[in-house]
Amino acid sequence: MLEANRKAPDFTLTDKDGRQVSLSDFLGKKVVLYFYPKDNTPGCTRQACAFAAAYEQFKEQDVVVIGISKDSTASHQKFAQKYNLPFILLSDPELQAIQAYDVWQEKKLYGKVSMGVVRTTYIIDEQGNIEKVMPKVKPDTNAAEILDYLAKK
């Protein structure tokens, strides 16, 4: 897990519409960068829908929301259409950003050990530095916790 108060690693990934998006594109804005395991799974769907429900509140505060998983752009496009997701979804099949942000880790499920994305959210400040790290977030409360945090700033 990366620590707060350090430069956020820049990356360039493809969004659901085939456009190249870099973290550095958003300098001057606060960015909520959330990493999740897989499109269309129960927890990831609840998390994405919670961000979608709170999206107007993020926009009012000029905060950019970006979700990243290793799913394909086609998968992201279907996921976004199915659940009407208004924010940026980036595809990272080569694990470029996933590994740079240290969220590709050993996971245990029913005694089976495998590598996968650990659900983690980073808040990046306007200068491109990591302001806050939220490891192992809960899908249902992640968006609300971020809004609470931003309200206290």
DSSP file (Angstrom, degrees, kcal/mol; ACC not computed):
  #  RESIDUE AA STRUCTURE BP1 BP2  ACC     N-H-->O    O-->H-N    N-H-->O    O-->H-N    TCO  KAPPA ALPHA  PHI   PSI    X-CA   Y-CA   Z-CA
    1    1 A M              0   0    0      0, 0.0   101,-0.2     0, 0.0     2,-0.1   0.000 360.0 360.0 360.0 133.1    0.0    0.0    0.0
    2    2 A L        -     0   0    0     99,-0.7     2,-0.2     1,-0.1    99,-0.0  -0.450 360.0-121.9 -76.3 155.1    1.3    3.4   -0.9
    3    3 A E        -     0   0    0     -2,-0.1     3,-0.4     1,-0.1   127,-0.2  -0.601  22.6-104.4 -96.7 157.2    1.5    6.0    1.9
    4    4 A A  S    S+     0   0    0     -2,-0.2   127,-0.2     1,-0.2    -1,-0.1  -0.283  98.0  44.3 -68.9 164.8   -0.1    9.5    2.0
    5    5 A N  S    S+     0   0    0    125,-3.3     2,-0.3     1,-0.3    -1,-0.2   0.794  91.4 102.6  67.3  32.6    2.0   12.6    1.5
    6    6 A R  S    S-     0   0    0    124,-0.4   124,-3.3    -3,-0.4    -1,-0.3  -0.942  83.7 -82.2-135.2 162.8    3.9   11.2   -1.5
    7    7 A K  B     -A  129   0A   0     -2,-0.3   122,-0.3   122,-0.2   121,-0.1  -0.397  46.1-122.1 -63.0 133.9    3.6   11.9   -5.3
    8    8 A A        -     0   0    0    120,-2.8     2,-0.1    -2,-0.1    -1,-0.1  -0.643  32.1-108.4 -76.4 130.7    0.9    9.7   -6.8
    9    9 A P        -     0   0    0      0, 0.0     2,-0.1     0, 0.0    -1,-0.1  -0.398  34.1-131.5 -60.5 130.3    2.3    7.5   -9.6
   10   10 A D        +     0   0    0     -2,-0.1     2,-0.3    13,-0.1    12,-0.0  -0.462  31.9 173.0 -78.6 156.9    1.2    8.8  -13.0
   11   11 A F        -     0   0    0     -2,-0.1    12,-1.5     2,-0.0     2,-0.4  -0.971  27.6-142.3-155.1 161.9   -0.3    6.4  -15.5
   12   12 A T  E     +B   22   0B   0     -2,-0.3     2,-0.3    10,-0.2    10,-0.2  -0.970  32.5 161.1-132.3 118.5   -2.0    6.3  -18.9
   13   13 A L  E     -B   21   0B   0      8,-2.6     8,-3.3    -2,-0.4     2,-0.4  -0.823  39.7-100.5-131.3 168.8   -4.8    3.8  -19.4
   14   14 A T  E     -BC  20  91B   0     77,-0.8    77,-2.8    -2,-0.3     6,-0.2  -0.775  32.5-142.8 -96.1 134.1   -7.7    3.3  -21.8
   15   15 A D  E >   - C   0  90B   0      4,-2.9     3,-2.1    -2,-0.4    75,-0.2  -0.262  37.9 -87.3 -86.2 179.6  -11.2    4.2  -20.7
   16   16 A K  T 3  S+     0   0    0     73,-1.0    61,-0.2     1,-0.3    74,-0.1   0.690 128.5  51.5 -62.3 -19.1  -14.4    2.4  -21.6
   17   17 A D  T 3  S-     0   0    0      2,-0.1    -1,-0.3    59,-0.1    57,-0.0   0.281 121.7-102.3-102.5   9.6  -14.7    4.4  -24.8
   18   18 A G  S <  S+     0   0    0     -3,-2.1     2,-0.3     1,-0.3    -2,-0.1   0.540  76.6 137.1  86.0   6.7  -11.2    3.7  -26.0
   19   19 A R        -     0   0    0      1,-0.0    -4,-2.9    -5,-0.0     2,-0.4  -0.638  57.3-118.0 -87.9 145.6   -9.7    7.1  -25.0
   20   20 A Q  E     -B   14   0B   0     -2,-0.3     2,-0.4    -6,-0.2    -6,-0.2  -0.691  33.9-172.6 -80.3 129.3   -6.3    7.4  -23.3
   21   21 A V  E     -B   13   0B   0     -8,-3.3    -8,-2.6    -2,-0.4     2,-0.3  -0.991   5.5-167.6-128.1 130.6   -6.6    8.9  -19.9
   22   22 A S  E >   -B   12   0B   0     -2,-0.4     3,-1.2   -10,-0.2     4,-0.3  -0.885  28.9-130.4-114.0 148.1   -3.6    9.9  -17.6
   23   23 A L  G >  S+     0   0    0    -12,-1.5     3,-2.1    -2,-0.3    -1,-0.1   0.893 109.8  63.2 -59.6 -38.2   -3.8   10.8  -14.0
   24   24 A S  G >  S+     0   0    0    -13,-0.4     3,-1.4     1,-0.3    -1,-0.2   0.673  84.4  76.5 -64.1 -15.9   -1.8   14.0  -14.8
   25   25 A D  G <  S+     0   0    0     -3,-1.2    -1,-0.3     1,-0.2    -2,-0.2   0.737  94.8  52.0 -60.7 -21.3   -4.7   15.1  -17.0
   26   26 A F  G X  S+     0   0    0     -3,-2.1     3,-2.2    -4,-0.3    -1,-0.2   0.185  71.2 140.3-108.6  15.7   -6.4   16.1  -13.7
   27   27 A L  T <  S+     0   0    0     -3,-1.4   100,-0.2     1,-0.3    99,-0.1  -0.368  70.6  37.8 -56.1 137.8   -3.8   18.2  -12.1
   28   28 A G  T 3  S+     0   0    0     98,-2.8     2,-0.3     1,-0.3    -1,-0.3   0.279 108.5  80.5  97.1  -9.5   -5.6   21.1  -10.4
   29   29 A K  S <  S-     0   0    0     -3,-2.2    -1,-0.3    97,-0.3     2,-0.3  -0.925  83.4-113.4-125.6 153.4   -8.5   18.9   -9.4
   30   30 A K  E     -d   63   0B   0     32,-0.8    34,-2.7    -2,-0.3     2,-0.4  -0.670  35.4-155.4 -80.4 141.1   -9.0   16.4   -6.5
   31   31 A V  E     -dE  64 124B   0     93,-2.5    93,-3.2    -2,-0.3     2,-0.7  -0.975  15.8-154.5-125.0 131.3   -9.2   12.8   -7.7
   32   32 A V  E     -dE  65 123B   0     32,-3.4    34,-3.0    -2,-0.4     2,-0.7  -0.927  20.2-171.4 -98.3 113.1  -10.9    9.8   -6.1
   33   33 A L  E     -dE  66 122B   0     89,-3.1    89,-3.0    -2,-0.7     2,-0.5  -0.912   5.1-177.3-110.6 108.9   -9.0    6.9   -7.5
   34   34 A Y  E     -dE  67 121B   0     32,-3.0    34,-2.6    -2,-0.7     2,-0.4  -0.922  13.3-156.6-117.3 134.3  -10.6    3.6   -6.6
   35   35 A F  E     +dE  68 120B   0     85,-3.2    85,-1.3    -2,-0.5    34,-0.2  -0.865  17.7 177.0-104.3 134.0   -9.3    0.1   -7.4
   36   36 A Y        -     0   0    0     32,-2.3    34,-0.3    -2,-0.4     3,-0.1  -0.958  32.2-123.2-138.9 155.4  -11.7   -2.8   -7.5
   37   37 A P  S    S-     0   0    0      0, 0.0    33,-0.5     0, 0.0     2,-0.3   0.923  77.5 -10.3 -68.0 -48.9  -11.5   -6.5   -8.4
   38   38 A K    >   -     0   0    0     31,-0.1     3,-1.0    32,-0.1     6,-0.2  -0.974  61.2-109.3-162.1 136.6  -14.0   -7.1  -11.2
   39   39 A D  T 3  S+     0   0    0     -2,-0.3     6,-0.1     1,-0.2    37,-0.1  -0.272  99.4  16.9 -58.7 149.1  -16.9   -5.7  -13.1
   40   40 A N  T 3  S+     0   0    0      1,-0.2    -1,-0.2     2,-0.1     3,-0.0   0.677  88.9 127.8  61.4  22.8  -20.4   -7.1  -12.5
   41   41 A T  S <> S-     0   0    0     -3,-1.0     4,-2.8     1,-0.1     5,-0.3  -0.785  71.9-108.6-101.5 157.1  -19.6   -8.8   -9.2
   42   42 A P  H  > S+     0   0    0      0, 0.0     4,-2.2     0, 0.0     5,-0.2   0.904 114.3  39.4 -54.6 -52.0  -21.8   -8.1   -6.2
   43   43 A G  H  > S+     0   0    0      1,-0.2     4,-2.4     2,-0.2     5,-0.2   0.917 117.9  48.2 -65.3 -43.3  -19.4   -6.0   -4.1
   44   44 A C  H  > S+     0   0    0      1,-0.2     4,-2.5    -6,-0.2    -1,-0.2   0.865 111.6  50.7 -67.2 -35.7  -18.0   -4.1   -7.1
   45   45 A T  H  X S+     0   0    0     -4,-2.8     4,-2.6     2,-0.2    -1,-0.2   0.921 110.9  48.3 -67.0 -44.0  -21.4   -3.4   -8.5
   46   46 A R  H  X S+     0   0    0     -4,-2.2     4,-2.0    -5,-0.3    -2,-0.2   0.909 113.1  48.5 -62.7 -41.1  -22.6   -2.0   -5.1
   47   47 A Q  H  X S+     0   0    0     -4,-2.4     4,-2.1     2,-0.2    -2,-0.2   0.942 113.1  46.4 -64.3 -47.6  -19.5    0.1   -4.8
   48   48 A A  H  X S+     0   0    0     -4,-2.5     4,-2.4     1,-0.2    -2,-0.2   0.904 112.5  50.2 -61.9 -42.5  -19.8    1.5   -8.4
   49   49 A C  H  X S+     0   0    0     -4,-2.6     4,-2.5     2,-0.2    -1,-0.2   0.851 108.1  53.4 -66.6 -34.0  -23.6    2.2   -7.9
   50   50 A A  H  X S+     0   0    0     -4,-2.0     4,-1.5     2,-0.2    -1,-0.2   0.900 110.4  47.2 -66.6 -40.5  -22.8    4.0   -4.6
   51   51 A F  H  < S+     0   0    0     -4,-2.1     4,-0.5     2,-0.2    -2,-0.2   0.900 112.1  50.8 -65.4 -39.4  -20.3    6.2   -6.5
   52   52 A A  H >< S+     0   0    0     -4,-2.4     3,-0.9     1,-0.2     4,-0.4   0.913 109.2  50.5 -63.3 -42.7  -22.9    6.8   -9.2
   53   53 A A  H 3< S+     0   0    0     -4,-2.5     3,-0.3     1,-0.2    -1,-0.2   0.827 117.7  39.5 -64.7 -31.8  -25.5    7.8   -6.6
   54   54 A A  T >X S+     0   0    0     -4,-1.5     4,-1.7     1,-0.2     3,-0.7   0.386  85.8 105.8 -96.3   2.8  -23.1   10.3   -5.0
   55   55 A Y  H <> S+     0   0    0     -3,-0.9     4,-2.7    -4,-0.5     5,-0.2   0.849  74.9  54.3 -57.1 -41.2  -21.6   11.5   -8.3
   56   56 A E  H 3> S+     0   0    0     -4,-0.4     4,-2.5    -3,-0.3    -1,-0.3   0.881 107.2  52.3 -61.1 -37.7  -23.4   14.9   -8.4
   57   57 A Q  H <> S+     0   0    0     -3,-0.7     4,-1.0     2,-0.2    -1,-0.2   0.888 110.4  47.7 -65.8 -38.9  -22.0   15.6   -4.9
   58   58 A F  H ><>S+     0   0    0     -4,-1.7     5,-2.6    -7,-0.2     3,-0.6   0.928 111.8  50.4 -65.4 -44.0  -18.5   14.8   -6.1
   59   59 A K  H ><5S+     0   0    0     -4,-2.7     3,-2.0     1,-0.2    -2,-0.2   0.894 104.1  57.9 -61.2 -40.9  -19.0   17.0   -9.2
   60   60 A E  H 3<5S+     0   0    0     -4,-2.5    -1,-0.2     1,-0.3    -2,-0.2   0.813 109.4  45.9 -59.3 -29.7  -20.3   19.9   -7.0
   61   61 A Q  T <<5S-     0   0    0     -4,-1.0    -1,-0.3    -3,-0.6   -31,-0.2   0.297 117.3-115.3 -95.7   8.8  -16.9   19.8   -5.2
   62   62 A D  T < 5 +     0   0    0     -3,-2.0   -32,-0.8     1,-0.2     2,-0.5   0.859  64.5 151.9  60.3  38.0  -15.0   19.5   -8.6
   63   63 A V  E   < -d   30   0B   0     -5,-2.6     2,-0.4   -34,-0.1    -1,-0.2  -0.874  38.7-142.2-103.7 130.6  -13.8   16.0   -7.6
   64   64 A V  E     -d   31   0B   0    -34,-2.7   -32,-3.4    -2,-0.5     2,-0.5  -0.765  10.9-152.1 -90.9 133.4  -13.0   13.5  -10.4
   65   65 A V  E     +d   32   0B   0     -2,-0.4    23,-1.5   -34,-0.2     2,-0.4  -0.930  16.2 178.2-109.0 127.4  -14.0    9.9   -9.8
   66   66 A I  E     -df  33  88B   0    -34,-3.0   -32,-3.0    -2,-0.5     2,-0.4  -0.992  10.9-163.3-131.3 125.7  -11.9    7.2  -11.5
   67   67 A G  E     -df  34  89B   0     21,-2.9    23,-3.1    -2,-0.4     2,-0.4  -0.901  10.1-168.5-105.7 137.2  -12.5    3.4  -11.1
   68   68 A I  E     +df  35  90B   0    -34,-2.6   -32,-2.3    -2,-0.4     2,-0.3  -0.989  17.4 148.1-129.3 131.9   -9.7    1.0  -12.2
   69   69 A S  E     - f   0  91B   0     21,-1.6    23,-2.2    -2,-0.4   -31,-0.1  -0.902  55.4-106.9-143.6 176.1   -9.8   -2.8  -12.6
   70   70 A K  S    S+     0   0    0    -33,-0.5    21,-0.1   -34,-0.3   -32,-0.1   0.377  79.0 120.3 -89.2   7.7   -8.0   -5.2  -14.9
   71   71 A D  S    S-     0   0    0     19,-0.2    21,-0.3     1,-0.1    -2,-0.2  -0.256  71.0 -97.7 -64.7 158.3  -11.2   -5.8  -16.9
   72   72 A S     >  -     0   0    0     19,-0.1     4,-2.3     1,-0.1     5,-0.2  -0.236  28.4-110.3 -72.2 164.2  -11.3   -5.0  -20.6
   73   73 A T  H  > S+     0   0    0      1,-0.2     4,-2.4     2,-0.2     5,-0.1   0.876 120.9  55.0 -62.5 -36.6  -12.6   -1.8  -22.0
   74   74 A A  H  > S+     0   0    0      2,-0.2     4,-2.2     1,-0.2    -1,-0.2   0.908 107.6  48.8 -63.5 -41.7  -15.5   -3.8  -23.5
   75   75 A S  H  > S+     0   0    0      1,-0.2     4,-2.6     2,-0.2    -2,-0.2   0.923 111.7  49.6 -62.8 -44.5  -16.4   -5.1  -20.1
   76   76 A H  H  X S+     0   0    0     -4,-2.3     4,-2.9     1,-0.2     5,-0.2   0.891 108.6  53.2 -61.4 -39.9  -16.2   -1.6  -18.6
   77   77 A Q  H  X S+     0   0    0     -4,-2.4     4,-2.3     2,-0.2    -1,-0.2   0.937 112.1  43.7 -63.2 -46.0  -18.5   -0.3  -21.3
   78   78 A K  H  X S+     0   0    0     -4,-2.2     4,-2.9     2,-0.2    -2,-0.2   0.914 114.5  50.6 -63.4 -42.9  -21.2   -3.0  -20.6
   79   79 A F  H  X S+     0   0    0     -4,-2.6     4,-1.9     1,-0.2    -2,-0.2   0.923 112.3  46.5 -60.8 -46.7  -20.8   -2.4  -16.8
   80   80 A A  H  X>S+     0   0    0     -4,-2.9     5,-2.0     1,-0.2     4,-0.7   0.896 115.4  45.9 -65.2 -41.1  -21.2    1.4  -17.2
   81   81 A Q  H ><5S+     0   0    0     -4,-2.3     3,-0.6    -5,-0.2    -2,-0.2   0.928 111.1  52.0 -67.6 -44.6  -24.2    1.0  -19.5
   82   82 A K  H 3<5S+     0   0    0     -4,-2.9    -1,-0.2     1,-0.2    -2,-0.2   0.874 123.9  27.7 -60.6 -39.0  -25.9   -1.6  -17.4
   83   83 A Y  H 3<5S-     0   0    0     -4,-1.9    -1,-0.2    -5,-0.2    -2,-0.2   0.283 105.1-119.2-110.6   9.6  -25.7    0.5  -14.2
   84   84 A N  T <<5 -     0   0    0     -4,-0.7    -3,-0.2    -3,-0.6    -4,-0.1   0.938  41.6-175.1  54.2  53.4  -25.6    4.0  -15.7
   85   85 A L      < -     0   0    0     -5,-2.0    -1,-0.2    -6,-0.1     4,-0.1  -0.726  13.3-170.8 -86.4 118.4  -22.2    4.8  -14.3
   86   86 A P        +     0   0    0      0, 0.0    -1,-0.1     0, 0.0     2,-0.1   0.523  56.4  80.9 -89.3  -5.0  -21.3    8.5  -15.1
   87   87 A F  S    S-     0   0    0      1,-0.1     2,-0.3   -23,-0.1   -21,-0.2  -0.411  90.1 -77.5-100.9 175.4  -17.6    8.4  -14.0
   88   88 A I  E     - f   0  66B   0    -23,-1.5   -21,-2.9    -2,-0.1     2,-0.5  -0.518  37.9-168.4 -76.3 130.7  -14.4    7.3  -15.6
   89   89 A L  E     - f   0  67B   0     -2,-0.3   -73,-1.0   -23,-0.2     2,-0.4  -0.989   9.0-161.4-117.5 125.9  -13.6    3.5  -15.7
   90   90 A L  E     -Cf  15  68B   0    -23,-3.1   -21,-1.6    -2,-0.5     2,-0.5  -0.876  11.7-136.8-112.5 141.1  -10.1    2.6  -16.8
   91   91 A S  E     +Cf  14  69B   0    -77,-2.8   -77,-0.8    -2,-0.4   -21,-0.2  -0.808  21.8 174.9 -96.2 129.0   -8.9   -0.8  -18.0
   92   92 A D    >   +     0   0    0    -23,-2.2     3,-1.6    -2,-0.5     6,-0.1  -0.470  16.5 152.0-132.4  61.6   -5.6   -2.0  -16.6
   93   93 A P  T 3  S+     0   0    0      0, 0.0    -1,-0.1     0, 0.0   -23,-0.1   0.767  77.9  53.5 -66.3 -23.9   -5.1   -5.6  -18.0
   94   94 A E  T 3  S-     0   0    0     -3,-0.1   -24,-0.1     1,-0.0    -2,-0.0   0.423 109.4-125.2 -88.3   1.0   -1.3   -5.2  -17.8
   95   95 A L    <>  +     0   0    0     -3,-1.6     4,-2.3   -26,-0.1     5,-0.3   0.745  61.4 145.5  62.7  26.5   -1.6   -4.2  -14.1
   96   96 A Q  H  > S+     0   0    0      2,-0.2     4,-1.7     1,-0.2     5,-0.1   0.975  78.3  22.8 -58.5 -60.8    0.4   -1.0  -14.8
   97   97 A A  H  > S+     0   0    0      2,-0.2     4,-2.4     1,-0.2     6,-0.2   0.875 119.7  62.0 -75.2 -38.0   -1.5    1.2  -12.3
   98   98 A I  H  4>S+     0   0    0      1,-0.2     5,-2.5     2,-0.2     6,-0.6   0.904 112.4  37.0 -55.9 -44.1   -2.6   -1.7  -10.1
   99   99 A Q  H ><5S+     0   0    0     -4,-2.3     3,-1.5     3,-0.2    -1,-0.2   0.873 112.5  57.9 -77.0 -36.8    1.0   -2.6   -9.3
  100  100 A A  H 3<5S+     0   0    0     -4,-1.7    -2,-0.2    -5,-0.3    -1,-0.2   0.843 111.4  43.6 -60.6 -32.7    2.2    1.0   -9.2
  101  101 A Y  T 3<5S-     0   0    0     -4,-2.4   -99,-0.7    -5,-0.1    -1,-0.3   0.320 112.2-124.2 -95.8   7.3   -0.4    1.6   -6.4
  102  102 A D  T < 5S+     0   0    0     -3,-1.5    -3,-0.2  -101,-0.2    -2,-0.1   0.846  72.8 126.0  57.5  41.1    0.5   -1.7   -4.7
  103  103 A V      < +     0   0    0     -5,-2.5    15,-2.9    -6,-0.2     2,-1.0   0.388  41.6  95.5-107.6   2.4   -3.1   -3.1   -4.7
  104  104 A W  E     +H  117   0C   0     -6,-0.6     2,-0.3    13,-0.2    13,-0.2  -0.826  62.1 146.5 -91.5 103.2   -2.2   -6.4   -6.5
  105  105 A Q  E     -H  116   0C   0     11,-2.7    11,-2.4    -2,-1.0     2,-0.3  -0.836  55.4 -80.0-138.3 168.3   -1.8   -8.6   -3.4
  106  106 A E  E     -H  115   0C   0     -2,-0.3     2,-0.4     9,-0.2     9,-0.2  -0.544  47.9-169.7 -70.6 132.1   -2.2  -12.1   -2.1
  107  107 A K  E     -H  114   0C   0      7,-3.8     7,-2.6    -2,-0.3     2,-0.5  -0.938  12.6-148.1-125.0 148.4   -5.8  -12.7   -1.2
  108  108 A K  E     +H  113   0C   0     -2,-0.4     2,-0.4     5,-0.2     5,-0.2  -0.973  18.5 171.9-119.0 128.5   -7.4  -15.7    0.7
  109  109 A L  E >  S-H  112   0C   0      3,-2.6     3,-2.3    -2,-0.5    -2,-0.0  -0.967  74.8 -18.5-137.3 119.1  -10.8  -16.9    0.0
  110  110 A Y  T 3  S-     0   0    0     -2,-0.4     3,-0.1     1,-0.3    -1,-0.1   0.871 127.9 -53.1  52.0  40.9  -12.2  -20.1    1.6
  111  111 A G  T 3  S+     0   0    0      1,-0.2     2,-0.4     0, 0.0    -1,-0.3   0.355 113.0 121.3  81.0  -6.8   -8.6  -21.1    2.4
  112  112 A K  E <   -H  109   0C   0     -3,-2.3    -3,-2.6     2,-0.0     2,-0.5  -0.777  52.4-148.2 -94.0 132.4   -7.5  -20.7   -1.2
  113  113 A V  E     +H  108   0C   0     -2,-0.4     2,-0.3    -5,-0.2    -5,-0.2  -0.850  29.9 149.2-102.0 131.2   -4.7  -18.2   -1.8
  114  114 A S  E     -H  107   0C   0     -7,-2.6    -7,-3.8    -2,-0.5     2,-0.3  -0.958  45.0-102.8-150.0 167.4   -4.5  -16.2   -5.1
  115  115 A M  E     +H  106   0C   0     -2,-0.3     2,-0.3    -9,-0.2    -9,-0.2  -0.748  54.4 134.2 -93.3 143.2   -3.3  -12.9   -6.4
  116  116 A G  E     -H  105   0C   0    -11,-2.4   -11,-2.7    -2,-0.3     2,-0.5  -0.982  56.4 -65.6-170.9 177.0   -5.9  -10.2   -7.0
  117  117 A V  E     -H  104   0C   0     -2,-0.3     2,-0.6   -13,-0.2   -13,-0.2  -0.658  40.8-144.2 -80.5 125.7   -6.8   -6.5   -6.6
  118  118 A V        -     0   0    0    -15,-2.9     2,-0.3    -2,-0.5   -83,-0.1  -0.818  31.5-108.1 -89.2 124.6   -7.4   -5.5   -3.0
  119  119 A R        +     0   0    0     -2,-0.6    18,-1.3    18,-0.1    17,-0.5  -0.348  59.1 158.2 -59.0 111.6  -10.3   -3.0   -2.9
  120  120 A T  E     -E   35   0B   0    -85,-1.3   -85,-3.2    -2,-0.3     2,-0.4  -0.988  29.3-154.7-141.9 143.5   -8.5    0.3   -2.1
  121  121 A T  E     -EG  34 134B   0     13,-2.3    13,-3.1    -2,-0.3     2,-0.4  -0.979   6.5-167.6-124.0 135.9   -9.2    4.0   -2.6
  122  122 A Y  E     -EG  33 133B   0    -89,-3.0   -89,-3.1    -2,-0.4     2,-0.6  -0.957  11.7-149.6-117.0 138.2   -6.8    6.8   -2.9
  123  123 A I  E     -EG  32 132B   0      9,-2.7     8,-3.3    -2,-0.4     9,-1.5  -0.951  16.9-161.0-105.5 121.5   -7.6   10.5   -2.7
  124  124 A I  E     -EG  31 130B   0    -93,-3.2   -93,-2.5    -2,-0.6     6,-0.2  -0.870  11.4-134.6-105.1 130.6   -5.2   12.5   -4.8
  125  125 A D    >   -     0   0    0      4,-3.2     3,-2.0    -2,-0.5   -96,-0.2  -0.169  32.9 -91.5 -80.5 178.4   -4.8   16.2   -4.2
  126  126 A E  T 3  S+     0   0    0      1,-0.3   -98,-2.8   -98,-0.2   -97,-0.3   0.695 125.2  54.5 -64.6 -20.4   -4.8   19.0   -6.7
  127  127 A Q  T 3  S-     0   0    0   -100,-0.2    -1,-0.3   -99,-0.1  -100,-0.1   0.391 122.3-102.1 -93.7   2.4   -0.9   18.9   -7.0
  128  128 A G  S <  S+     0   0    0     -3,-2.0  -120,-2.8     1,-0.3     2,-0.3   0.727  78.8 132.3  85.4  22.3   -0.9   15.1   -7.8
  129  129 A N  B     -A    7   0A   0   -122,-0.3    -4,-3.2  -124,-0.0     2,-0.6  -0.792  66.4-104.5-105.5 151.1    0.0   13.9   -4.3
  130  130 A I  E     +G  124   0B   0   -124,-3.3  -125,-3.3    -2,-0.3  -124,-0.4  -0.626  39.2 175.3 -73.8 118.2   -1.6   11.1   -2.3
  131  131 A E  E     +     0   0B   0     -8,-3.3     2,-0.3    -2,-0.6    -7,-0.2   0.841  64.3   6.8 -91.6 -40.7   -3.7   12.9    0.3
  132  132 A K  E     -G  123   0B   0     -9,-1.5    -9,-2.7  -129,-0.1     2,-0.5  -0.999  57.9-152.8-148.6 143.0   -5.4    9.9    1.9
  133  133 A V  E     -G  122   0B   0     -2,-0.3   -11,-0.2   -11,-0.2  -129,-0.1  -0.969   7.3-172.1-117.0 130.2   -5.2    6.1    1.6
  134  134 A M  E >   -G  121   0B   0    -13,-3.1   -13,-2.3    -2,-0.5     3,-0.5  -0.835  14.1-166.4-122.8  92.0   -8.3    4.0    2.3
  135  135 A P  T 3   +     0   0    0      0, 0.0   -15,-0.2     0, 0.0   -16,-0.1  -0.453  65.1   4.2 -80.7 151.9   -7.3    0.3    2.3
  136  136 A K  T 3  S-     0   0    0    -17,-0.5   -16,-0.2    -2,-0.1   -17,-0.1   0.876  86.8-169.8  45.9  52.6   -9.7   -2.6    2.2
  137  137 A V    <   -     0   0    0    -18,-1.3    -1,-0.1    -3,-0.5   -18,-0.1  -0.270  24.7-111.8 -71.9 157.6  -12.8   -0.4    1.9
  138  138 A K    >>  -     0   0    0      1,-0.1     4,-1.6   -91,-0.0     3,-0.6  -0.783  20.8-137.5 -88.9 130.5  -16.3   -1.6    2.2
  139  139 A P  T 34 S+     0   0    0      0, 0.0     4,-0.4     0, 0.0   -89,-0.2   0.857  99.2  49.7 -57.4 -38.2  -18.2   -1.4   -1.1
  140  140 A D  T 34 S+     0   0    0      1,-0.2     4,-0.2     2,-0.1    -3,-0.0   0.768 121.2  30.4 -76.3 -25.3  -21.4    0.0    0.4
  141  141 A T  T <> S+     0   0    0     -3,-0.6     4,-2.6     2,-0.1     5,-0.2   0.493  89.4  95.7-114.0  -4.9  -19.9    2.8    2.4
  142  142 A N  H  X S+     0   0    0     -4,-1.6     4,-2.0     1,-0.2     5,-0.2   0.920  88.2  45.1 -56.3 -51.9  -16.8    3.9    0.4
  143  143 A A  H  > S+     0   0    0     -4,-0.4     4,-2.2     1,-0.2    -1,-0.2   0.913 115.1  48.0 -60.6 -44.4  -18.4    6.8   -1.5
  144  144 A A  H  > S+     0   0    0     -4,-0.2     4,-2.4     1,-0.2    -1,-0.2   0.885 109.4  53.2 -65.3 -39.2  -20.1    8.1    1.7
  145  145 A E  H  X S+     0   0    0     -4,-2.6     4,-2.4     2,-0.2    -1,-0.2   0.892 109.4  49.2 -63.0 -39.2  -16.9    7.9    3.7
  146  146 A I  H  X S+     0   0    0     -4,-2.0     4,-2.8    -5,-0.2    -2,-0.2   0.927 110.3  49.6 -66.5 -44.5  -15.0    9.9    1.1
  147  147 A L  H  X S+     0   0    0     -4,-2.2     4,-2.2     2,-0.2    -2,-0.2   0.902 111.3  50.1 -61.1 -40.2  -17.8   12.6    1.0
  148  148 A D  H  X S+     0   0    0     -4,-2.4     4,-1.2     2,-0.2    -2,-0.2   0.934 111.4  48.7 -61.1 -45.9  -17.6   12.8    4.8
  149  149 A Y  H >< S+     0   0    0     -4,-2.4     3,-0.5     1,-0.2     4,-0.4   0.927 112.1  47.9 -59.8 -46.4  -13.8   13.2    4.7
  150  150 A L  H >< S+     0   0    0     -4,-2.8     3,-1.0     1,-0.2    -1,-0.2   0.854 107.2  56.9 -64.9 -35.1  -14.0   15.9    2.0
  151  151 A A  H 3< S+     0   0    0     -4,-2.2    -1,-0.2     1,-0.2    -2,-0.2   0.794 104.9  52.5 -66.3 -27.8  -16.7   17.8    4.0
  152  152 A K  T <<        0   0    0     -4,-1.2    -1,-0.2    -3,-0.5    -2,-0.2   0.517 360.0 360.0 -86.5  -5.4  -14.3   17.9    7.0
  153  153 A K    <         0   0    0     -3,-1.0    -1,-0.2    -4,-0.4    -2,-0.1   0.470 360.0 360.0 -83.1 360.0  -11.5   19.5    5.0
